[in-house]
Amino acid sequence: MKKAFISYRRSDSPGYVRALYERLTQHFGRSQIFMDVDDIQLGRDFVDILDNNLKGCAVM
């Protein structure tokens, strides 16, 4: 389970979010940071994956 969950609005923040994600993964490692576009495989249940990762994260 990931320790940090990045939540954002797609319409006005994708560049900022990607920069934040890159900095966090450099420091903590990719296995510790959840971001939907990188961690949800095609065909998987989006709602279930978000719900499960939210329940297990330490920081959002």
PQR file with spaces between the fields and no chain letter, atoms N, CA, C, O and H, PARSE charges and radii, in Angstrom:
ATOM       1  N    MET     1       0.841   -1.186    0.000 -0.4000 1.5000
ATOM       2  CA   MET     1       0.000    0.000    0.000 -0.0000 2.0000
ATOM       3  C    MET     1       0.884    1.246    0.000  0.5500 1.7000
ATOM       4  O    MET     1       1.927    1.282    0.653 -0.5500 1.4000
ATOM       5  N    LYS     2       0.460    2.245   -0.727 -0.4000 1.5000
ATOM       6  CA   LYS     2       1.210    3.502   -0.825 -0.0000 2.0000
ATOM       7  C    LYS     2       1.056    4.306    0.466  0.5500 1.7000
ATOM       8  O    LYS     2       0.049    4.173    1.161 -0.5500 1.4000
ATOM       9  H    LYS     2      -0.387    2.216   -1.258  0.4000 1.0000
ATOM      10  N    LYS     3       2.031    5.126    0.784 -0.4000 1.5000
ATOM      11  CA   LYS     3       1.968    5.940    1.991 -0.0000 2.0000
ATOM      12  C    LYS     3       1.436    7.343    1.741  0.5500 1.7000
ATOM      13  O    LYS     3       0.903    7.974    2.653 -0.5500 1.4000
ATOM      14  H    LYS     3       2.849    5.234    0.219  0.4000 1.0000
ATOM      15  N    ALA     4       1.574    7.839    0.508 -0.4000 1.5000
ATOM      16  CA   ALA     4       1.082    9.179    0.186 -0.0000 2.0000
ATOM      17  C    ALA     4       0.185    9.090   -1.046  0.5500 1.7000
ATOM      18  O    ALA     4       0.483    8.358   -1.990 -0.5500 1.4000
ATOM      19  H    ALA     4       2.006    7.326   -0.233  0.4000 1.0000
ATOM      20  N    PHE     5      -0.907    9.835   -1.029 -0.4000 1.5000
ATOM      21  CA   PHE     5      -1.903    9.838   -2.100 -0.0000 2.0000
ATOM      22  C    PHE     5      -1.988   11.260   -2.630  0.5500 1.7000
ATOM      23  O    PHE     5      -2.280   12.193   -1.882 -0.5500 1.4000
ATOM      24  H    PHE     5      -1.149   10.430   -0.262  0.4000 1.0000
ATOM      25  N    ILE     6      -1.730   11.425   -3.927 -0.4000 1.5000
ATOM      26  CA   ILE     6      -1.801   12.755   -4.528 -0.0000 2.0000
ATOM      27  C    ILE     6      -3.189   12.946   -5.126  0.5500 1.7000
ATOM      28  O    ILE     6      -3.603   12.202   -6.015 -0.5500 1.4000
ATOM      29  H    ILE     6      -1.492   10.667   -4.535  0.4000 1.0000
ATOM      30  N    SER     7      -3.897   13.949   -4.628 -0.4000 1.5000
ATOM      31  CA   SER     7      -5.241   14.282   -5.099 -0.0000 2.0000
ATOM      32  C    SER     7      -5.186   15.647   -5.788  0.5500 1.7000
ATOM      33  O    SER     7      -4.603   16.592   -5.256 -0.5500 1.4000
ATOM      34  H    SER     7      -3.560   14.553   -3.906  0.4000 1.0000
ATOM      35  N    TYR     8      -5.797   15.744   -6.976 -0.4000 1.5000
ATOM      36  CA   TYR     8      -5.702   16.992   -7.731 -0.0000 2.0000
ATOM      37  C    TYR     8      -6.845   17.108   -8.733  0.5500 1.7000
ATOM      38  O    TYR     8      -7.524   16.130   -9.044 -0.5500 1.4000
ATOM      39  H    TYR     8      -6.271   14.976   -7.408  0.4000 1.0000
ATOM      40  N    ARG     9      -7.040   18.330   -9.230 -0.4000 1.5000
ATOM      41  CA   ARG     9      -8.011   18.581  -10.302 -0.0000 2.0000
ATOM      42  C    ARG     9      -7.252   18.593  -11.614  0.5500 1.7000
ATOM      43  O    ARG     9      -6.262   19.311  -11.754 -0.5500 1.4000
ATOM      44  H    ARG     9      -6.489   19.125   -8.977  0.4000 1.0000
ATOM      45  N    ARG    10      -7.696   17.821  -12.555 -0.4000 1.5000
ATOM      46  CA   ARG    10      -6.987   17.696  -13.823 -0.0000 2.0000
ATOM      47  C    ARG    10      -7.011   18.969  -14.661  0.5500 1.7000
ATOM      48  O    ARG    10      -6.068   19.227  -15.409 -0.5500 1.4000
ATOM      49  H    ARG    10      -8.500   17.237  -12.442  0.4000 1.0000
ATOM      50  N    SER    11      -8.044   19.752  -14.555 -0.4000 1.5000
ATOM      51  CA   SER    11      -8.213   20.884  -15.462 -0.0000 2.0000
ATOM      52  C    SER    11      -7.194   22.008  -15.270  0.5500 1.7000
ATOM      53  O    SER    11      -6.872   22.711  -16.229 -0.5500 1.4000
ATOM      54  H    SER    11      -8.810   19.542  -13.947  0.4000 1.0000
ATOM      55  N    ASP    12      -6.691   22.187  -14.073 -0.4000 1.5000
ATOM      56  CA   ASP    12      -5.817   23.343  -13.853 -0.0000 2.0000
ATOM      57  C    ASP    12      -4.497   23.048  -13.144  0.5500 1.7000
ATOM      58  O    ASP    12      -3.808   23.980  -12.731 -0.5500 1.4000
ATOM      59  H    ASP    12      -6.952   21.617  -13.294  0.4000 1.0000
ATOM      60  N    SER    13      -4.128   21.768  -12.992 -0.4000 1.5000
ATOM      61  CA   SER    13      -2.923   21.521  -12.211 -0.0000 2.0000
ATOM      62  C    SER    13      -2.005   20.404  -12.700  0.5500 1.7000
ATOM      63  O    SER    13      -1.111   20.017  -11.949 -0.5500 1.4000
ATOM      64  H    SER    13      -4.688   21.010  -13.327  0.4000 1.0000
ATOM      65  N    PRO    14      -2.162   19.865  -13.893 -0.5600 1.5000
ATOM      66  CA   PRO    14      -1.352   18.700  -14.255  0.2800 2.0000
ATOM      67  C    PRO    14       0.162   18.943  -14.222  0.5500 1.7000
ATOM      68  O    PRO    14       0.902   18.058  -13.793 -0.5500 1.4000
ATOM      69  N    GLY    15       0.638   20.088  -14.652 -0.4000 1.5000
ATOM      70  CA   GLY    15       2.075   20.369  -14.619 -0.0000 2.0000
ATOM      71  C    GLY    15       2.618   20.445  -13.211  0.5500 1.7000
ATOM      72  O    GLY    15       3.696   19.920  -12.931 -0.5500 1.4000
ATOM      73  H    GLY    15       0.037   20.807  -15.000  0.4000 1.0000
ATOM      74  N    TYR    16       1.887   21.089  -12.324 -0.4000 1.5000
ATOM      75  CA   TYR    16       2.304   21.206  -10.928 -0.0000 2.0000
ATOM      76  C    TYR    16       2.294   19.849  -10.240  0.5500 1.7000
ATOM      77  O    TYR    16       3.193   19.521   -9.466 -0.5500 1.4000
ATOM      78  H    TYR    16       1.011   21.515  -12.551  0.4000 1.0000
ATOM      79  N    VAL    17       1.266   19.072  -10.533 -0.4000 1.5000
ATOM      80  CA   VAL    17       1.137   17.757   -9.906 -0.0000 2.0000
ATOM      81  C    VAL    17       2.258   16.831  -10.348  0.5500 1.7000
ATOM      82  O    VAL    17       2.821   16.106   -9.527 -0.5500 1.4000
ATOM      83  H    VAL    17       0.535   19.338  -11.162  0.4000 1.0000
ATOM      84  N    ARG    18       2.584   16.845  -11.619 -0.4000 1.5000
ATOM      85  CA   ARG    18       3.667   15.995  -12.121 -0.0000 2.0000
ATOM      86  C    ARG    18       4.996   16.388  -11.461  0.5500 1.7000
ATOM      87  O    ARG    18       5.788   15.517  -11.102 -0.5500 1.4000
ATOM      88  H    ARG    18       2.127   17.434  -12.285  0.4000 1.0000
ATOM      89  N    ALA    19       5.239   17.678  -11.304 -0.4000 1.5000
ATOM      90  CA   ALA    19       6.469   18.133  -10.644 -0.0000 2.0000
ATOM      91  C    ALA    19       6.494   17.683   -9.182  0.5500 1.7000
ATOM      92  O    ALA    19       7.527   17.226   -8.693 -0.5500 1.4000
ATOM      93  H    ALA    19       4.596   18.385  -11.596  0.4000 1.0000
ATOM      94  N    LEU    20       5.371   17.808   -8.487 -0.4000 1.5000
ATOM      95  CA   LEU    20       5.271   17.352   -7.103 -0.0000 2.0000
ATOM      96  C    LEU    20       5.513   15.852   -7.012  0.5500 1.7000
ATOM      97  O    LEU    20       6.261   15.388   -6.151 -0.5500 1.4000
ATOM      98  H    LEU    20       4.531   18.179   -8.884  0.4000 1.0000
ATOM      99  N    TYR    21       4.878   15.099   -7.902 -0.4000 1.5000
ATOM     100  CA   TYR    21       5.039   13.647   -7.927 -0.0000 2.0000
ATOM     101  C    TYR    21       6.510   13.270   -8.134  0.5500 1.7000
ATOM     102  O    TYR    21       7.032   12.398   -7.439 -0.5500 1.4000
ATOM     103  H    TYR    21       4.271   15.477   -8.601  0.4000 1.0000
ATOM     104  N    GLU    22       7.163   13.913   -9.070 -0.4000 1.5000
ATOM     105  CA   GLU    22       8.568   13.610   -9.348 -0.0000 2.0000
ATOM     106  C    GLU    22       9.450   13.887   -8.136  0.5500 1.7000
ATOM     107  O    GLU    22      10.333   13.091   -7.815 -0.5500 1.4000
ATOM     108  H    GLU    22       6.739   14.622   -9.635  0.4000 1.0000
ATOM     109  N    ARG    23       9.214   15.012   -7.463 -0.4000 1.5000
ATOM     110  CA   ARG    23      10.014   15.347   -6.266 -0.0000 2.0000
ATOM     111  C    ARG    23       9.762   14.348   -5.134  0.5500 1.7000
ATOM     112  O    ARG    23      10.702   13.898   -4.478 -0.5500 1.4000
ATOM     113  H    ARG    23       8.497   15.658   -7.724  0.4000 1.0000
ATOM     114  N    LEU    24       8.499   14.007   -4.909 -0.4000 1.5000
ATOM     115  CA   LEU    24       8.172   13.055   -3.841 -0.0000 2.0000
ATOM     116  C    LEU    24       8.749   11.675   -4.125  0.5500 1.7000
ATOM     117  O    LEU    24       9.274   11.024   -3.222 -0.5500 1.4000
ATOM     118  H    LEU    24       7.736   14.372   -5.442  0.4000 1.0000
ATOM     119  N    THR    25       8.656   11.225   -5.376 -0.4000 1.5000
ATOM     120  CA   THR    25       9.183    9.899   -5.697 -0.0000 2.0000
ATOM     121  C    THR    25      10.706    9.873   -5.637  0.5500 1.7000
ATOM     122  O    THR    25      11.288    8.837   -5.318 -0.5500 1.4000
ATOM     123  H    THR    25       8.229   11.754   -6.110  0.4000 1.0000
ATOM     124  N    GLN    26      11.359   10.985   -5.936 -0.4000 1.5000
ATOM     125  CA   GLN    26      12.814   11.046   -5.793 -0.0000 2.0000
ATOM     126  C    GLN    26      13.228   10.873   -4.336  0.5500 1.7000
ATOM     127  O    GLN    26      14.233   10.236   -4.023 -0.5500 1.4000
ATOM     128  H    GLN    26      10.886   11.827   -6.196  0.4000 1.0000
ATOM     129  N    HIS    27      12.422   11.458   -3.460 -0.4000 1.5000
ATOM     130  CA   HIS    27      12.753   11.410   -2.029 -0.0000 2.0000
ATOM     131  C    HIS    27      12.307   10.098   -1.365  0.5500 1.7000
ATOM     132  O    HIS    27      13.083    9.473   -0.642 -0.5500 1.4000
ATOM     133  H    HIS    27      11.605   11.976   -3.714  0.4000 1.0000
ATOM     134  N    PHE    28      11.055    9.685   -1.613 -0.4000 1.5000
ATOM     135  CA   PHE    28      10.481    8.528   -0.928 -0.0000 2.0000
ATOM     136  C    PHE    28      10.495    7.238   -1.750  0.5500 1.7000
ATOM     137  O    PHE    28      10.384    6.149   -1.187 -0.5500 1.4000
ATOM     138  H    PHE    28      10.425   10.193   -2.201  0.4000 1.0000
ATOM     139  N    GLY    29      10.630    7.348   -3.062 -0.4000 1.5000
ATOM     140  CA   GLY    29      10.560    6.182   -3.938 -0.0000 2.0000
ATOM     141  C    GLY    29       9.172    6.046   -4.548  0.5500 1.7000
ATOM     142  O    GLY    29       8.172    6.389   -3.917 -0.5500 1.4000
ATOM     143  H    GLY    29      10.720    8.233   -3.518  0.4000 1.0000
ATOM     144  N    ARG    30       9.118    5.550   -5.763 -0.4000 1.5000
ATOM     145  CA   ARG    30       7.839    5.423   -6.482 -0.0000 2.0000
ATOM     146  C    ARG    30       6.857    4.499   -5.780  0.5500 1.7000
ATOM     147  O    ARG    30       5.644    4.682   -5.888 -0.5500 1.4000
ATOM     148  H    ARG    30       9.930    5.271   -6.276  0.4000 1.0000
ATOM     149  N    SER    31       7.364    3.522   -5.073 -0.4000 1.5000
ATOM     150  CA   SER    31       6.474    2.559   -4.409 -0.0000 2.0000
ATOM     151  C    SER    31       5.691    3.179   -3.257  0.5500 1.7000
ATOM     152  O    SER    31       4.746    2.568   -2.758 -0.5500 1.4000
ATOM     153  H    SER    31       8.349    3.373   -4.986  0.4000 1.0000
ATOM     154  N    GLN    32       6.068    4.389   -2.825 -0.4000 1.5000
ATOM     155  CA   GLN    32       5.414    5.027   -1.684 -0.0000 2.0000
ATOM     156  C    GLN    32       4.395    6.093   -2.056  0.5500 1.7000
ATOM     157  O    GLN    32       3.668    6.577   -1.188 -0.5500 1.4000
ATOM     158  H    GLN    32       6.835    4.886   -3.230  0.4000 1.0000
ATOM     159  N    ILE    33       4.327    6.470   -3.335 -0.4000 1.5000
ATOM     160  CA   ILE    33       3.466    7.580   -3.757 -0.0000 2.0000
ATOM     161  C    ILE    33       2.406    7.071   -4.733  0.5500 1.7000
ATOM     162  O    ILE    33       2.735    6.424   -5.728 -0.5500 1.4000
ATOM     163  H    ILE    33       4.918    6.077   -4.040  0.4000 1.0000
ATOM     164  N    PHE    34       1.143    7.361   -4.453 -0.4000 1.5000
ATOM     165  CA   PHE    34       0.050    6.972   -5.342 -0.0000 2.0000
ATOM     166  C    PHE    34      -0.395    8.173   -6.171  0.5500 1.7000
ATOM     167  O    PHE    34      -0.697    9.240   -5.637 -0.5500 1.4000
ATOM     168  H    PHE    34       0.876    7.887   -3.645  0.4000 1.0000
ATOM     169  N    MET    35      -0.428    7.977   -7.476 -0.4000 1.5000
ATOM     170  CA   MET    35      -1.002    8.973   -8.381 -0.0000 2.0000
ATOM     171  C    MET    35      -1.776    8.209   -9.451  0.5500 1.7000
ATOM     172  O    MET    35      -1.229    7.317  -10.099 -0.5500 1.4000
ATOM     173  H    MET    35      -0.182    7.110   -7.910  0.4000 1.0000
ATOM     174  N    ASP    36      -3.021    8.552   -9.631 -0.4000 1.5000
ATOM     175  CA   ASP    36      -3.926    7.764  -10.472 -0.0000 2.0000
ATOM     176  C    ASP    36      -3.391    7.424  -11.853  0.5500 1.7000
ATOM     177  O    ASP    36      -3.460    6.266  -12.263 -0.5500 1.4000
ATOM     178  H    ASP    36      -3.465    9.277   -9.105  0.4000 1.0000
ATOM     179  N    VAL    37      -2.861    8.394  -12.579 -0.4000 1.5000
ATOM     180  CA   VAL    37      -2.439    8.131  -13.959 -0.0000 2.0000
ATOM     181  C    VAL    37      -1.260    7.165  -14.031  0.5500 1.7000
ATOM     182  O    VAL    37      -1.044    6.546  -15.073 -0.5500 1.4000
ATOM     183  H    VAL    37      -2.805    9.336  -12.246  0.4000 1.0000
ATOM     184  N    ASP    38      -0.501    7.019  -12.962 -0.4000 1.5000
ATOM     185  CA   ASP    38       0.632    6.105  -12.950 -0.0000 2.0000
ATOM     186  C    ASP    38       0.316    4.774  -12.281  0.5500 1.7000
ATOM     187  O    ASP    38       0.994    3.778  -12.534 -0.5500 1.4000
ATOM     188  H    ASP    38      -0.677    7.522  -12.115  0.4000 1.0000
ATOM     189  N    ASP    39      -0.697    4.746  -11.437 -0.4000 1.5000
ATOM     190  CA   ASP    39      -0.928    3.562  -10.614 -0.0000 2.0000
ATOM     191  C    ASP    39      -2.214    2.788  -10.885  0.5500 1.7000
ATOM     192  O    ASP    39      -2.455    1.768  -10.240 -0.5500 1.4000
ATOM     193  H    ASP    39      -1.247    5.555  -11.231  0.4000 1.0000
ATOM     194  N    ILE    40      -3.035    3.238  -11.808 -0.4000 1.5000
ATOM     195  CA   ILE    40      -4.263    2.501  -12.137 -0.0000 2.0000
ATOM     196  C    ILE    40      -4.135    1.964  -13.552  0.5500 1.7000
ATOM     197  O    ILE    40      -4.073    2.725  -14.517 -0.5500 1.4000
ATOM     198  H    ILE    40      -2.839    4.067  -12.332  0.4000 1.0000
ATOM     199  N    GLN    41      -4.096    0.657  -13.660 -0.4000 1.5000
ATOM     200  CA   GLN    41      -3.972    0.016  -14.963 -0.0000 2.0000
ATOM     201  C    GLN    41      -5.298    0.075  -15.713  0.5500 1.7000
ATOM     202  O    GLN    41      -6.369    0.092  -15.107 -0.5500 1.4000
ATOM     203  H    GLN    41      -4.146    0.038  -12.876  0.4000 1.0000
ATOM     204  N    LEU    42      -5.209    0.106  -17.029 -0.4000 1.5000
ATOM     205  CA   LEU    42      -6.412    0.113  -17.870 -0.0000 2.0000
ATOM     206  C    LEU    42      -7.280   -1.098  -17.566  0.5500 1.7000
ATOM     207  O    LEU    42      -6.786   -2.214  -17.404 -0.5500 1.4000
ATOM     208  H    LEU    42      -4.338    0.092  -17.521  0.4000 1.0000
ATOM     209  N    GLY    43      -8.584   -0.853  -17.491 -0.4000 1.5000
ATOM     210  CA   GLY    43      -9.533   -1.928  -17.248 -0.0000 2.0000
ATOM     211  C    GLY    43      -9.800   -2.233  -15.796  0.5500 1.7000
ATOM     212  O    GLY    43     -10.700   -3.014  -15.489 -0.5500 1.4000
ATOM     213  H    GLY    43      -8.985    0.054  -17.622  0.4000 1.0000
ATOM     214  N    ARG    44      -9.045   -1.639  -14.893 -0.4000 1.5000
ATOM     215  CA   ARG    44      -9.258   -1.878  -13.459 -0.0000 2.0000
ATOM     216  C    ARG    44     -10.376   -0.975  -12.941  0.5500 1.7000
ATOM     217  O    ARG    44     -10.681    0.052  -13.548 -0.5500 1.4000
ATOM     218  H    ARG    44      -8.314   -1.004  -15.142  0.4000 1.0000
ATOM     219  N    ASP    45     -10.980   -1.355  -11.829 -0.4000 1.5000
ATOM     220  CA   ASP    45     -12.078   -0.581  -11.241 -0.0000 2.0000
ATOM     221  C    ASP    45     -11.502    0.649  -10.536  0.5500 1.7000
ATOM     222  O    ASP    45     -10.930    0.554   -9.450 -0.5500 1.4000
ATOM     223  H    ASP    45     -10.733   -2.189  -11.336  0.4000 1.0000
ATOM     224  N    PHE    46     -11.670    1.801  -11.181 -0.4000 1.5000
ATOM     225  CA   PHE    46     -11.116    3.077  -10.721 -0.0000 2.0000
ATOM     226  C    PHE    46     -11.554    3.385   -9.288  0.5500 1.7000
ATOM     227  O    PHE    46     -10.720    3.737   -8.453 -0.5500 1.4000
ATOM     228  H    PHE    46     -12.135    1.878  -12.063  0.4000 1.0000
ATOM     229  N    VAL    47     -12.838    3.259   -8.996 -0.4000 1.5000
ATOM     230  CA   VAL    47     -13.369    3.608   -7.670 -0.0000 2.0000
ATOM     231  C    VAL    47     -12.792    2.698   -6.595  0.5500 1.7000
ATOM     232  O    VAL    47     -12.395    3.182   -5.535 -0.5500 1.4000
ATOM     233  H    VAL    47     -13.515    2.973   -9.674  0.4000 1.0000
ATOM     234  N    ASP    48     -12.737    1.403   -6.841 -0.4000 1.5000
ATOM     235  CA   ASP    48     -12.191    0.475   -5.848 -0.0000 2.0000
ATOM     236  C    ASP    48     -10.717    0.754   -5.564  0.5500 1.7000
ATOM     237  O    ASP    48     -10.287    0.727   -4.411 -0.5500 1.4000
ATOM     238  H    ASP    48     -13.059    1.010   -7.702  0.4000 1.0000
ATOM     239  N    ILE    49      -9.957    1.017   -6.604 -0.4000 1.5000
ATOM     240  CA   ILE    49      -8.533    1.281   -6.418 -0.0000 2.0000
ATOM     241  C    ILE    49      -8.319    2.572   -5.629  0.5500 1.7000
ATOM     242  O    ILE    49      -7.485    2.612   -4.725 -0.5500 1.4000
ATOM     243  H    ILE    49     -10.307    1.039   -7.541  0.4000 1.0000
ATOM     244  N    LEU    50      -9.063    3.622   -5.963 -0.4000 1.5000
ATOM     245  CA   LEU    50      -8.953    4.874   -5.203 -0.0000 2.0000
ATOM     246  C    LEU    50      -9.336    4.656   -3.747  0.5500 1.7000
ATOM     247  O    LEU    50      -8.630    5.095   -2.839 -0.5500 1.4000
ATOM     248  H    LEU    50      -9.740    3.590   -6.698  0.4000 1.0000
ATOM     249  N    ASP    51     -10.450    3.980   -3.530 -0.4000 1.5000
ATOM     250  CA   ASP    51     -10.923    3.734   -2.171 -0.0000 2.0000
ATOM     251  C    ASP    51      -9.898    2.942   -1.357  0.5500 1.7000
ATOM     252  O    ASP    51      -9.600    3.308   -0.220 -0.5500 1.4000
ATOM     253  H    ASP    51     -11.023    3.624   -4.268  0.4000 1.0000
ATOM     254  N    ASN    52      -9.364    1.880   -1.915 -0.4000 1.5000
ATOM     255  CA   ASN    52      -8.383    1.071   -1.205 -0.0000 2.0000
ATOM     256  C    ASN    52      -7.112    1.849   -0.886  0.5500 1.7000
ATOM     257  O    ASN    52      -6.557    1.717    0.205 -0.5500 1.4000
ATOM     258  H    ASN    52      -9.605    1.582   -2.839  0.4000 1.0000
ATOM     259  N    ASN    53      -6.657    2.650   -1.823 -0.4000 1.5000
ATOM     260  CA   ASN    53      -5.435    3.429   -1.577 -0.0000 2.0000
ATOM     261  C    ASN    53      -5.669    4.557   -0.589  0.5500 1.7000
ATOM     262  O    ASN    53      -4.774    4.892    0.188 -0.5500 1.4000
ATOM     263  H    ASN    53      -7.107    2.758   -2.709  0.4000 1.0000
ATOM     264  N    LEU    54      -6.854    5.148   -0.605 -0.4000 1.5000
ATOM     265  CA   LEU    54      -7.161    6.189    0.382 -0.0000 2.0000
ATOM     266  C    LEU    54      -7.201    5.616    1.800  0.5500 1.7000
ATOM     267  O    LEU    54      -6.728    6.249    2.744 -0.5500 1.4000
ATOM     268  H    LEU    54      -7.581    4.877   -1.236  0.4000 1.0000
ATOM     269  N    LYS    55      -7.757    4.439    1.940 -0.4000 1.5000
ATOM     270  CA   LYS    55      -7.849    3.811    3.265 -0.0000 2.0000
ATOM     271  C    LYS    55      -6.473    3.510    3.857  0.5500 1.7000
ATOM     272  O    LYS    55      -6.294    3.540    5.074 -0.5500 1.4000
ATOM     273  H    LYS    55      -8.142    3.925    1.173  0.4000 1.0000
ATOM     274  N    GLY    56      -5.508    3.220    2.994 -0.4000 1.5000
ATOM     275  CA   GLY    56      -4.211    2.812    3.491 -0.0000 2.0000
ATOM     276  C    GLY    56      -3.140    3.883    3.506  0.5500 1.7000
ATOM     277  O    GLY    56      -2.032    3.629    3.977 -0.5500 1.4000
ATOM     278  H    GLY    56      -5.653    3.195    2.004  0.4000 1.0000
ATOM     279  N    CYS    57      -3.435    5.071    3.005 -0.4000 1.5000
ATOM     280  CA   CYS    57      -2.392    6.087    2.937 -0.0000 2.0000
ATOM     281  C    CYS    57      -2.237    6.829    4.268  0.5500 1.7000
ATOM     282  O    CYS    57      -3.174    6.932    5.060 -0.5500 1.4000
ATOM     283  H    CYS    57      -4.335    5.277    2.622  0.4000 1.0000
ATOM     284  N    ALA    58      -1.044    7.331    4.479 -0.4000 1.5000
ATOM     285  CA   ALA    58      -0.769    8.111    5.684 -0.0000 2.0000
ATOM     286  C    ALA    58      -0.949    9.605    5.439  0.5500 1.7000
ATOM     287  O    ALA    58      -1.239   10.360    6.367 -0.5500 1.4000
ATOM     288  H    ALA    58      -0.283    7.248    3.835  0.4000 1.0000
ATOM     289  N    VAL    59      -0.775   10.032    4.188 -0.4000 1.5000
ATOM     290  CA   VAL    59      -0.845   11.457    3.834 -0.0000 2.0000
ATOM     291  C    VAL    59      -1.606   11.594    2.540  0.5500 1.7000
ATOM     292  O    VAL    59      -1.412   10.815    1.608 -0.5500 1.4000
ATOM     293  H    VAL    59      -0.539    9.419    3.434  0.4000 1.0000
ATOM     294  N    MET    60      -2.488   12.601    2.482 -0.4000 1.5000
ATOM     295  CA   MET    60      -3.212   12.894    1.248 -0.0000 2.0000
ATOM     296  C    MET    60      -3.053   14.363    0.949  0.5500 1.7000
ATOM     297  O    MET    60      -3.580   14.850   -0.051 -0.5500 1.4000
ATOM     298  H    MET    60      -2.645   13.235    3.240  0.4000 1.0000
